Amino acid sequence: MVKNKSDLLQGTLDMLILKTLALGPRHGWGISQRIQQVSDEVLQVNQGSLYPALHRLEQHGWLRSSWGNSENNRQAKFYELTRTGRRQLQRESLNWERLSSAVARIMEAT
């Protein structure tokens, strides 16, 4: 089970966050829960990895944030993709497809 960013390929966490937010705005805990849920509990992103990544993506201009109320009526910071973030997600998705295809070819070689 992957527990932190250091266990993921470099940049994978950023791509997963961008992909999760492509579905709409979410707060940090919601992003983490969605990644865990969709990965069938294989990927568990801890706060020590998630929030620095969110801050970094916001600094790059790929995300914007605003305060709002969460589903349990608590104040939370919600993140959403910017137009630049959507373009970055497309680039990262293409790169991921190329990389994962190359690894699969190596693993299937006899």
KAZIMO-V480095 format. One record per residue. N is the residue number from 1. SS is DSSP state (H for helix, E for strand, C for the rest). BURIAL is + if it has 16 or more other C-alpha atoms within 10 Angstrom, else -. D_LAST is the distance of its C-alpha to the last C-alpha in Angstrom with 2 decimals. Layout:
N & SS & BURIAL & D_LAST
N & SS & BURIAL & D_LAST
This chain:
1 & C & - & 27.99
2 & E & - & 28.39
3 & C & - & 31.99
4 & C & + & 32.63
5 & H & + & 31.64
6 & H & - & 30.27
7 & H & - & 27.48
8 & C & - & 26.57
9 & C & - & 24.86
10 & C & - & 27.67
11 & C & - & 29.59
12 & H & - & 28.04
13 & H & + & 31.34
14 & H & + & 33.28
15 & H & + & 31.18
16 & H & + & 31.57
17 & H & + & 35.30
18 & H & + & 35.69
19 & H & + & 33.90
20 & H & + & 36.07
21 & H & + & 39.19
22 & C & + & 38.35
23 & C & - & 39.66
24 & C & - & 42.98
25 & C & + & 44.78
26 & E & + & 44.14
27 & E & + & 45.39
28 & H & + & 43.19
29 & H & + & 43.07
30 & H & + & 42.28
31 & H & + & 39.31
32 & H & + & 37.94
33 & H & - & 38.59
34 & H & + & 36.96
35 & H & + & 33.69
36 & H & - & 33.75
37 & H & - & 34.66
38 & H & - & 32.13
39 & C & - & 29.26
40 & C & - & 30.39
41 & C & - & 31.67
42 & C & - & 28.36
43 & E & + & 29.82
44 & C & + & 33.27
45 & C & + & 34.83
46 & C & - & 37.74
47 & H & - & 40.89
48 & H & - & 40.32
49 & H & - & 37.29
50 & H & + & 38.51
51 & H & - & 41.95
52 & H & - & 41.08
53 & H & + & 38.36
54 & H & + & 40.96
55 & H & - & 43.45
56 & H & - & 41.04
57 & H & + & 40.12
58 & H & + & 43.84
59 & H & - & 44.58
60 & C & - & 42.10
61 & C & - & 44.07
62 & C & + & 41.22
63 & E & + & 43.18
64 & E & + & 46.86
65 & E & + & 48.51
66 & E & - & 51.75
67 & E & - & 53.49
68 & E & - & 54.01
69 & E & - & 54.36
70 & C & - & 51.40
71 & C & - & 51.31
72 & C & - & 53.30
73 & C & - & 55.84
74 & C & - & 54.95
75 & E & - & 54.80
76 & E & + & 51.23
77 & E & + & 49.66
78 & E & + & 47.75
79 & E & + & 45.07
80 & E & + & 44.22
81 & E & + & 42.14
82 & C & + & 43.99
83 & H & - & 43.36
84 & H & - & 41.59
85 & H & + & 39.49
86 & H & + & 38.41
87 & H & - & 37.33
88 & H & + & 35.44
89 & H & + & 33.65
90 & H & - & 32.59
91 & H & - & 31.25
92 & H & + & 29.39
93 & H & + & 27.96
94 & H & - & 26.60
95 & H & - & 25.16
96 & H & - & 23.59
97 & H & - & 21.97
98 & H & - & 20.55
99 & H & - & 19.32
100 & H & - & 17.87
101 & H & - & 16.07
102 & H & - & 14.54
103 & H & - & 13.52
104 & H & - & 12.04
105 & H & - & 9.91
106 & H & - & 8.69
107 & H & - & 8.32
108 & H & - & 6.43
109 & C & - & 3.80
110 & C & - & 0.00
